[in-house]
Amino acid sequence: MSTSITKTQRYLPHTLETRFHAIKTYRLGYSVNFVIRRYKISKASLMCGNRRFDGSRESLMDRSHRTKNPHPTAHTEEKTWIQNFIR
């Protein structure tokens, strides 16, 4: 993995370890500006991670952005089968 930042990228992608150490540093009393400069993360990432952090690394893992419920107008399996049968 390259450690350089492209023109379209504002921050380097950070790992679980980076998030963990950044939040631990922030909770030790260091300023927000110091932490985001040192670990090269955004302020929003730091604050969001700090809100989620419960003391374990698992609480900082990426979460799925996929919805839990299907869309109300999504096709059912039966309707999809009928449409494919007609074709």
Biopython code that builds the backbone (N, CA, C, O; Angstrom):
import numpy as np
from Bio.PDB.StructureBuilder import StructureBuilder

atoms = [
    (1, "MET", "N", (0.841, -1.185, 0.000)),
    (1, "MET", "CA", (0.000, 0.000, 0.000)),
    (1, "MET", "C", (0.881, 1.241, 0.000)),
    (1, "MET", "O", (1.865, 1.327, 0.734)),
    (2, "SER", "N", (0.520, 2.163, -0.807)),
    (2, "SER", "CA", (1.288, 3.400, -0.916)),
    (2, "SER", "C", (0.923, 4.336, 0.241)),
    (2, "SER", "O", (-0.217, 4.359, 0.705)),
    (3, "THR", "N", (1.910, 5.099, 0.689)),
    (3, "THR", "CA", (1.650, 6.023, 1.789)),
    (3, "THR", "C", (1.527, 7.455, 1.298)),
    (3, "THR", "O", (1.537, 8.386, 2.103)),
    (4, "SER", "N", (1.410, 7.647, -0.019)),
    (4, "SER", "CA", (1.243, 8.999, -0.531)),
    (4, "SER", "C", (-0.234, 9.284, -0.766)),
    (4, "SER", "O", (-1.026, 8.378, -1.023)),
    (5, "ILE", "N", (-0.582, 10.547, -0.674)),
    (5, "ILE", "CA", (-1.965, 10.966, -0.833)),
    (5, "ILE", "C", (-2.150, 11.507, -2.245)),
    (5, "ILE", "O", (-1.392, 12.371, -2.687)),
    (6, "THR", "N", (-3.162, 10.996, -2.957)),
    (6, "THR", "CA", (-3.438, 11.476, -4.305)),
    (6, "THR", "C", (-4.166, 12.812, -4.224)),
    (6, "THR", "O", (-4.534, 13.262, -3.139)),
    (7, "LYS", "N", (-4.372, 13.443, -5.380)),
    (7, "LYS", "CA", (-5.027, 14.744, -5.406)),
    (7, "LYS", "C", (-6.473, 14.682, -4.941)),
    (7, "LYS", "O", (-6.976, 15.636, -4.349)),
    (8, "THR", "N", (-7.149, 13.562, -5.206)),
    (8, "THR", "CA", (-8.558, 13.445, -4.827)),
    (8, "THR", "C", (-8.735, 12.958, -3.394)),
    (8, "THR", "O", (-9.836, 13.022, -2.848)),
    (9, "GLN", "N", (-7.672, 12.480, -2.791)),
    (9, "GLN", "CA", (-7.743, 11.921, -1.449)),
    (9, "GLN", "C", (-7.277, 12.955, -0.433)),
    (9, "GLN", "O", (-6.214, 13.553, -0.595)),
    (10, "ARG", "N", (-8.059, 13.164, 0.600)),
    (10, "ARG", "CA", (-7.682, 14.167, 1.579)),
    (10, "ARG", "C", (-6.871, 13.576, 2.728)),
    (10, "ARG", "O", (-5.954, 14.222, 3.235)),
    (11, "TYR", "N", (-7.201, 12.352, 3.142)),
    (11, "TYR", "CA", (-6.511, 11.685, 4.233)),
    (11, "TYR", "C", (-6.151, 10.271, 3.810)),
    (11, "TYR", "O", (-6.791, 9.704, 2.924)),
    (12, "LEU", "N", (-5.145, 9.705, 4.430)),
    (12, "LEU", "CA", (-4.803, 8.310, 4.178)),
    (12, "LEU", "C", (-5.861, 7.407, 4.802)),
    (12, "LEU", "O", (-6.403, 7.733, 5.858)),
    (13, "PRO", "N", (-6.163, 6.276, 4.164)),
    (13, "PRO", "CA", (-7.084, 5.336, 4.803)),
    (13, "PRO", "C", (-6.446, 4.837, 6.103)),
    (13, "PRO", "O", (-5.265, 4.491, 6.119)),
    (14, "HIS", "N", (-7.200, 4.800, 7.162)),
    (14, "HIS", "CA", (-6.618, 4.399, 8.435)),
    (14, "HIS", "C", (-7.126, 3.035, 8.865)),
    (14, "HIS", "O", (-8.248, 2.638, 8.550)),
    (15, "THR", "N", (-6.282, 2.334, 9.586)),
    (15, "THR", "CA", (-6.584, 0.986, 10.042)),
    (15, "THR", "C", (-7.246, 1.041, 11.417)),
    (15, "THR", "O", (-7.374, 2.099, 12.032)),
    (16, "LEU", "N", (-7.650, -0.110, 11.862)),
    (16, "LEU", "CA", (-8.264, -0.234, 13.179)),
    (16, "LEU", "C", (-7.281, 0.183, 14.273)),
    (16, "LEU", "O", (-7.666, 0.826, 15.249)),
    (17, "GLU", "N", (-6.014, -0.187, 14.104)),
    (17, "GLU", "CA", (-4.986, 0.177, 15.087)),
    (17, "GLU", "C", (-4.795, 1.699, 15.142)),
    (17, "GLU", "O", (-4.619, 2.266, 16.220)),
    (18, "THR", "N", (-4.830, 2.350, 13.984)),
    (18, "THR", "CA", (-4.681, 3.802, 13.942)),
    (18, "THR", "C", (-5.819, 4.471, 14.689)),
    (18, "THR", "O", (-5.596, 5.383, 15.485)),
    (19, "ARG", "N", (-7.041, 4.019, 14.434)),
    (19, "ARG", "CA", (-8.206, 4.581, 15.134)),
    (19, "ARG", "C", (-8.076, 4.392, 16.639)),
    (19, "ARG", "O", (-8.311, 5.314, 17.419)),
    (20, "PHE", "N", (-7.696, 3.171, 17.034)),
    (20, "PHE", "CA", (-7.592, 2.845, 18.455)),
    (20, "PHE", "C", (-6.578, 3.753, 19.151)),
    (20, "PHE", "O", (-6.875, 4.322, 20.202)),
    (21, "HIS", "N", (-5.390, 3.890, 18.577)),
    (21, "HIS", "CA", (-4.347, 4.705, 19.204)),
    (21, "HIS", "C", (-4.699, 6.195, 19.174)),
    (21, "HIS", "O", (-4.369, 6.930, 20.105)),
    (22, "ALA", "N", (-5.364, 6.637, 18.110)),
    (22, "ALA", "CA", (-5.760, 8.042, 18.033)),
    (22, "ALA", "C", (-6.755, 8.379, 19.141)),
    (22, "ALA", "O", (-6.643, 9.420, 19.787)),
    (23, "ILE", "N", (-7.717, 7.504, 19.354)),
    (23, "ILE", "CA", (-8.729, 7.772, 20.386)),
    (23, "ILE", "C", (-8.128, 7.670, 21.784)),
    (23, "ILE", "O", (-8.466, 8.456, 22.668)),
    (24, "LYS", "N", (-7.235, 6.697, 21.981)),
    (24, "LYS", "CA", (-6.568, 6.594, 23.284)),
    (24, "LYS", "C", (-5.750, 7.864, 23.563)),
    (24, "LYS", "O", (-5.751, 8.370, 24.685)),
    (25, "THR", "N", (-5.056, 8.374, 22.541)),
    (25, "THR", "CA", (-4.268, 9.598, 22.700)),
    (25, "THR", "C", (-5.177, 10.777, 23.022)),
    (25, "THR", "O", (-4.870, 11.588, 23.896)),
    (26, "TYR", "N", (-6.298, 10.867, 22.310)),
    (26, "TYR", "CA", (-7.255, 11.955, 22.542)),
    (26, "TYR", "C", (-7.813, 11.890, 23.963)),
    (26, "TYR", "O", (-7.962, 12.919, 24.621)),
    (27, "ARG", "N", (-8.119, 10.690, 24.430)),
    (27, "ARG", "CA", (-8.680, 10.536, 25.778)),
    (27, "ARG", "C", (-7.649, 10.750, 26.883)),
    (27, "ARG", "O", (-8.014, 10.959, 28.040)),
    (28, "LEU", "N", (-6.363, 10.700, 26.533)),
    (28, "LEU", "CA", (-5.321, 11.009, 27.522)),
    (28, "LEU", "C", (-5.200, 12.504, 27.762)),
    (28, "LEU", "O", (-4.484, 12.932, 28.667)),
    (29, "GLY", "N", (-5.906, 13.313, 26.948)),
    (29, "GLY", "CA", (-5.916, 14.744, 27.183)),
    (29, "GLY", "C", (-5.232, 15.573, 26.118)),
    (29, "GLY", "O", (-5.152, 16.794, 26.245)),
    (30, "TYR", "N", (-4.739, 14.939, 25.075)),
    (30, "TYR", "CA", (-4.112, 15.701, 24.000)),
    (30, "TYR", "C", (-5.187, 16.425, 23.192)),
    (30, "TYR", "O", (-6.342, 16.000, 23.155)),
    (31, "SER", "N", (-4.799, 17.509, 22.555)),
    (31, "SER", "CA", (-5.771, 18.311, 21.809)),
    (31, "SER", "C", (-6.188, 17.589, 20.525)),
    (31, "SER", "O", (-5.478, 16.724, 20.012)),
    (32, "VAL", "N", (-7.358, 17.975, 20.029)),
    (32, "VAL", "CA", (-7.892, 17.395, 18.796)),
    (32, "VAL", "C", (-6.929, 17.658, 17.644)),
    (32, "VAL", "O", (-6.636, 16.757, 16.858)),
    (33, "ASN", "N", (-6.437, 18.890, 17.543)),
    (33, "ASN", "CA", (-5.528, 19.242, 16.453)),
    (33, "ASN", "C", (-4.253, 18.408, 16.474)),
    (33, "ASN", "O", (-3.761, 18.008, 15.419)),
    (34, "PHE", "N", (-3.717, 18.143, 17.650)),
    (34, "PHE", "CA", (-2.517, 17.326, 17.767)),
    (34, "PHE", "C", (-2.787, 15.911, 17.271)),
    (34, "PHE", "O", (-1.990, 15.347, 16.522)),
    (35, "VAL", "N", (-3.901, 15.345, 17.687)),
    (35, "VAL", "CA", (-4.230, 13.957, 17.324)),
    (35, "VAL", "C", (-4.479, 13.819, 15.828)),
    (35, "VAL", "O", (-3.974, 12.883, 15.208)),
    (36, "ILE", "N", (-5.246, 14.731, 15.234)),
    (36, "ILE", "CA", (-5.541, 14.583, 13.807)),
    (36, "ILE", "C", (-4.306, 14.826, 12.940)),
    (36, "ILE", "O", (-4.187, 14.247, 11.860)),
    (37, "ARG", "N", (-3.393, 15.669, 13.398)),
    (37, "ARG", "CA", (-2.142, 15.860, 12.647)),
    (37, "ARG", "C", (-1.237, 14.644, 12.796)),
    (37, "ARG", "O", (-0.627, 14.202, 11.823)),
    (38, "ARG", "N", (-1.147, 14.109, 13.995)),
    (38, "ARG", "CA", (-0.231, 12.993, 14.249)),
    (38, "ARG", "C", (-0.669, 11.725, 13.532)),
    (38, "ARG", "O", (0.160, 11.032, 12.943)),
    (39, "TYR", "N", (-1.962, 11.412, 13.573)),
    (39, "TYR", "CA", (-2.458, 10.165, 12.986)),
    (39, "TYR", "C", (-3.045, 10.348, 11.588)),
    (39, "TYR", "O", (-3.480, 9.378, 10.967)),
    (40, "LYS", "N", (-3.059, 11.589, 11.087)),
    (40, "LYS", "CA", (-3.548, 11.903, 9.745)),
    (40, "LYS", "C", (-4.963, 11.379, 9.512)),
    (40, "LYS", "O", (-5.240, 10.712, 8.515)),
    (41, "ILE", "N", (-5.850, 11.695, 10.452)),
    (41, "ILE", "CA", (-7.261, 11.354, 10.315)),
    (41, "ILE", "C", (-8.067, 12.647, 10.387)),
    (41, "ILE", "O", (-7.563, 13.680, 10.829)),
    (42, "SER", "N", (-9.306, 12.582, 9.953)),
    (42, "SER", "CA", (-10.141, 13.782, 9.998)),
    (42, "SER", "C", (-10.726, 13.961, 11.396)),
    (42, "SER", "O", (-10.800, 13.017, 12.182)),
    (43, "LYS", "N", (-11.129, 15.165, 11.679)),
    (43, "LYS", "CA", (-11.745, 15.462, 12.970)),
    (43, "LYS", "C", (-13.056, 14.693, 13.108)),
    (43, "LYS", "O", (-13.388, 14.210, 14.190)),
    (44, "ALA", "N", (-13.803, 14.579, 11.996)),
    (44, "ALA", "CA", (-15.067, 13.844, 12.034)),
    (44, "ALA", "C", (-14.837, 12.370, 12.369)),
    (44, "ALA", "O", (-15.604, 11.783, 13.133)),
    (45, "SER", "N", (-13.789, 11.767, 11.806)),
    (45, "SER", "CA", (-13.480, 10.365, 12.105)),
    (45, "SER", "C", (-13.114, 10.189, 13.576)),
    (45, "SER", "O", (-13.520, 9.219, 14.217)),
    (46, "LEU", "N", (-12.350, 11.130, 14.096)),
    (46, "LEU", "CA", (-11.943, 11.060, 15.497)),
    (46, "LEU", "C", (-13.154, 11.170, 16.426)),
    (46, "LEU", "O", (-13.297, 10.384, 17.363)),
    (47, "MET", "N", (-14.011, 12.131, 16.164)),
    (47, "MET", "CA", (-15.174, 12.341, 17.027)),
    (47, "MET", "C", (-16.172, 11.181, 16.922)),
    (47, "MET", "O", (-16.745, 10.755, 17.925)),
    (48, "CYS", "N", (-16.371, 10.679, 15.710)),
    (48, "CYS", "CA", (-17.293, 9.553, 15.520)),
    (48, "CYS", "C", (-16.749, 8.306, 16.222)),
    (48, "CYS", "O", (-17.495, 7.585, 16.884)),
    (49, "GLY", "N", (-15.460, 8.062, 16.076)),
    (49, "GLY", "CA", (-14.836, 6.916, 16.738)),
    (49, "GLY", "C", (-14.859, 7.058, 18.245)),
    (49, "GLY", "O", (-15.061, 6.075, 18.958)),
    (50, "ASN", "N", (-14.656, 8.270, 18.739)),
    (50, "ASN", "CA", (-14.678, 8.520, 20.177)),
    (50, "ASN", "C", (-16.069, 8.245, 20.755)),
    (50, "ASN", "O", (-16.201, 7.727, 21.864)),
    (51, "ARG", "N", (-17.092, 8.596, 19.992)),
    (51, "ARG", "CA", (-18.469, 8.362, 20.435)),
    (51, "ARG", "C", (-18.780, 6.863, 20.506)),
    (51, "ARG", "O", (-19.471, 6.410, 21.418)),
    (52, "ARG", "N", (-18.261, 6.095, 19.527)),
    (52, "ARG", "CA", (-18.527, 4.656, 19.460)),
    (52, "ARG", "C", (-17.657, 3.836, 20.399)),
    (52, "ARG", "O", (-18.032, 2.725, 20.775)),
    (53, "PHE", "N", (-16.498, 4.366, 20.783)),
    (53, "PHE", "CA", (-15.495, 3.605, 21.520)),
    (53, "PHE", "C", (-15.983, 3.240, 22.917)),
    (53, "PHE", "O", (-16.402, 4.100, 23.691)),
    (54, "ASP", "N", (-15.919, 1.933, 23.225)),
    (54, "ASP", "CA", (-16.329, 1.468, 24.552)),
    (54, "ASP", "C", (-15.186, 0.776, 25.297)),
    (54, "ASP", "O", (-15.410, 0.124, 26.317)),
    (55, "GLY", "N", (-13.969, 0.921, 24.788)),
    (55, "GLY", "CA", (-12.820, 0.315, 25.438)),
    (55, "GLY", "C", (-12.259, -0.872, 24.681)),
    (55, "GLY", "O", (-11.147, -1.315, 24.968)),
    (56, "SER", "N", (-13.008, -1.396, 23.718)),
    (56, "SER", "CA", (-12.541, -2.546, 22.949)),
    (56, "SER", "C", (-12.276, -2.143, 21.499)),
    (56, "SER", "O", (-12.885, -1.211, 20.973)),
    (57, "ARG", "N", (-11.365, -2.860, 20.877)),
    (57, "ARG", "CA", (-11.058, -2.587, 19.468)),
    (57, "ARG", "C", (-12.242, -2.935, 18.563)),
    (57, "ARG", "O", (-12.414, -2.323, 17.508)),
    (58, "GLU", "N", (-13.053, -3.907, 18.963)),
    (58, "GLU", "CA", (-14.189, -4.341, 18.153)),
    (58, "GLU", "C", (-15.210, -3.224, 17.958)),
    (58, "GLU", "O", (-15.907, -3.196, 16.944)),
    (59, "SER", "N", (-15.305, -2.315, 18.907)),
    (59, "SER", "CA", (-16.268, -1.220, 18.784)),
    (59, "SER", "C", (-15.875, -0.232, 17.691)),
    (59, "SER", "O", (-16.705, 0.560, 17.245)),
    (60, "LEU", "N", (-14.610, -0.272, 17.254)),
    (60, "LEU", "CA", (-14.134, 0.655, 16.226)),
    (60, "LEU", "C", (-14.108, 0.037, 14.835)),
    (60, "LEU", "O", (-13.708, 0.698, 13.877)),
    (61, "MET", "N", (-14.524, -1.204, 14.708)),
    (61, "MET", "CA", (-14.508, -1.868, 13.401)),
    (61, "MET", "C", (-15.500, -1.208, 12.456)),
    (61, "MET", "O", (-16.506, -0.643, 12.885)),
    (62, "ASP", "N", (-15.198, -1.288, 11.148)),
    (62, "ASP", "CA", (-16.086, -0.736, 10.138)),
    (62, "ASP", "C", (-17.433, -1.443, 10.203)),
    (62, "ASP", "O", (-17.515, -2.644, 10.459)),
    (63, "ARG", "N", (-18.472, -0.679, 9.967)),
    (63, "ARG", "CA", (-19.820, -1.237, 9.939)),
    (63, "ARG", "C", (-20.332, -1.226, 8.514)),
    (63, "ARG", "O", (-19.906, -0.414, 7.692)),
    (64, "SER", "N", (-21.242, -2.124, 8.234)),
    (64, "SER", "CA", (-21.820, -2.192, 6.899)),
    (64, "SER", "C", (-22.732, -0.999, 6.664)),
    (64, "SER", "O", (-23.448, -0.571, 7.569)),
    (65, "HIS", "N", (-22.708, -0.463, 5.454)),
    (65, "HIS", "CA", (-23.586, 0.637, 5.094)),
    (65, "HIS", "C", (-24.855, 0.115, 4.430)),
    (65, "HIS", "O", (-25.702, 0.897, 3.998)),
    (66, "ARG", "N", (-24.981, -1.181, 4.350)),
    (66, "ARG", "CA", (-26.127, -1.792, 3.709)),
    (66, "ARG", "C", (-27.321, -1.738, 4.666)),
    (66, "ARG", "O", (-27.176, -1.947, 5.870)),
    (67, "THR", "N", (-28.485, -1.458, 4.116)),
    (67, "THR", "CA", (-29.671, -1.368, 4.963)),
    (67, "THR", "C", (-30.088, -2.746, 5.449)),
    (67, "THR", "O", (-29.838, -3.749, 4.779)),
    (68, "LYS", "N", (-30.710, -2.795, 6.589)),
    (68, "LYS", "CA", (-31.140, -4.066, 7.166)),
    (68, "LYS", "C", (-32.470, -4.534, 6.583)),
    (68, "LYS", "O", (-32.720, -5.736, 6.504)),
    (69, "ASN", "N", (-33.315, -3.606, 6.178)),
    (69, "ASN", "CA", (-34.626, -3.946, 5.629)),
    (69, "ASN", "C", (-34.646, -3.666, 4.127)),
    (69, "ASN", "O", (-34.020, -2.713, 3.665)),
    (70, "PRO", "N", (-35.359, -4.487, 3.369)),
    (70, "PRO", "CA", (-35.449, -4.208, 1.933)),
    (70, "PRO", "C", (-36.293, -2.962, 1.680)),
    (70, "PRO", "O", (-37.102, -2.563, 2.518)),
    (71, "HIS", "N", (-36.092, -2.365, 0.531)),
    (71, "HIS", "CA", (-36.853, -1.189, 0.144)),
    (71, "HIS", "C", (-38.324, -1.568, 0.022)),
    (71, "HIS", "O", (-38.623, -2.670, -0.438)),
    (72, "PRO", "N", (-39.259, -0.697, 0.417)),
    (72, "PRO", "CA", (-40.682, -1.045, 0.379)),
    (72, "PRO", "C", (-41.193, -1.410, -1.020)),
    (72, "PRO", "O", (-42.132, -2.197, -1.140)),
    (73, "THR", "N", (-40.597, -0.859, -2.066)),
    (73, "THR", "CA", (-41.065, -1.171, -3.420)),
    (73, "THR", "C", (-40.171, -2.193, -4.123)),
    (73, "THR", "O", (-40.280, -2.382, -5.335)),
    (74, "ALA", "N", (-39.291, -2.850, -3.369)),
    (74, "ALA", "CA", (-38.401, -3.839, -3.966)),
    (74, "ALA", "C", (-39.204, -5.049, -4.434)),
    (74, "ALA", "O", (-40.227, -5.398, -3.846)),
    (75, "HIS", "N", (-38.728, -5.675, -5.491)),
    (75, "HIS", "CA", (-39.408, -6.843, -6.031)),
    (75, "HIS", "C", (-39.238, -8.029, -5.096)),
    (75, "HIS", "O", (-38.165, -8.257, -4.537)),
    (76, "THR", "N", (-40.310, -8.770, -4.942)),
    (76, "THR", "CA", (-40.227, -9.991, -4.146)),
    (76, "THR", "C", (-39.627, -11.084, -5.013)),
    (76, "THR", "O", (-39.528, -10.936, -6.231)),
    (77, "GLU", "N", (-39.232, -12.165, -4.393)),
    (77, "GLU", "CA", (-38.643, -13.284, -5.129)),
    (77, "GLU", "C", (-39.658, -13.877, -6.105)),
    (77, "GLU", "O", (-39.308, -14.265, -7.219)),
    (78, "GLU", "N", (-40.913, -13.941, -5.675)),
    (78, "GLU", "CA", (-41.971, -14.496, -6.533)),
    (78, "GLU", "C", (-42.193, -13.613, -7.762)),
    (78, "GLU", "O", (-42.327, -14.124, -8.874)),
    (79, "LYS", "N", (-42.233, -12.310, -7.570)),
    (79, "LYS", "CA", (-42.457, -11.390, -8.676)),
    (79, "LYS", "C", (-41.300, -11.449, -9.669)),
    (79, "LYS", "O", (-41.519, -11.405, -10.880)),
    (80, "THR", "N", (-40.074, -11.547, -9.168)),
    (80, "THR", "CA", (-38.911, -11.658, -10.023)),
    (80, "THR", "C", (-38.971, -12.948, -10.836)),
    (80, "THR", "O", (-38.649, -12.946, -12.024)),
    (81, "TRP", "N", (-39.380, -14.044, -10.208)),
    (81, "TRP", "CA", (-39.484, -15.325, -10.901)),
    (81, "TRP", "C", (-40.513, -15.231, -12.020)),
    (81, "TRP", "O", (-40.271, -15.724, -13.122)),
    (82, "ILE", "N", (-41.649, -14.613, -11.757)),
    (82, "ILE", "CA", (-42.724, -14.461, -12.770)),
    (82, "ILE", "C", (-42.229, -13.626, -13.939)),
    (82, "ILE", "O", (-42.473, -13.970, -15.095)),
    (83, "GLN", "N", (-41.520, -12.509, -13.645)),
    (83, "GLN", "CA", (-41.006, -11.666, -14.737)),
    (83, "GLN", "C", (-39.995, -12.409, -15.590)),
    (83, "GLN", "O", (-39.997, -12.260, -16.812)),
    (84, "ASN", "N", (-39.128, -13.208, -14.974)),
    (84, "ASN", "CA", (-38.167, -13.994, -15.724)),
    (84, "ASN", "C", (-38.851, -15.084, -16.522)),
    (84, "ASN", "O", (-38.396, -15.407, -17.619)),
    (85, "PHE", "N", (-39.925, -15.660, -16.014)),
    (85, "PHE", "CA", (-40.676, -16.705, -16.709)),
    (85, "PHE", "C", (-41.344, -16.137, -17.957)),
    (85, "PHE", "O", (-41.373, -16.786, -19.003)),
    (86, "ILE", "N", (-41.881, -14.917, -17.844)),
    (86, "ILE", "CA", (-42.557, -14.281, -18.969)),
    (86, "ILE", "C", (-41.559, -13.977, -20.090)),
    (86, "ILE", "O", (-41.900, -14.105, -21.266)),
    (87, "ARG", "N", (-40.364, -13.586, -19.750)),
    (87, "ARG", "CA", (-39.338, -13.274, -20.751)),
    (87, "ARG", "C", (-39.005, -14.505, -21.516)),
    (87, "ARG", "O", (-38.161, -14.466, -22.412)),
]
sb = StructureBuilder()
sb.init_structure("model")
sb.init_model(0)
sb.init_chain("A")
sb.init_seg("    ")
for serial, (resi, resn, name, xyz) in enumerate(atoms, 1):
    if name == "N":
        sb.init_residue(resn, " ", resi, " ")
    sb.init_atom(name, np.array(xyz, "f"), 0.0, 1.0, " ", f" {name:<3s}", serial, name[0])
structure = sb.get_structure()
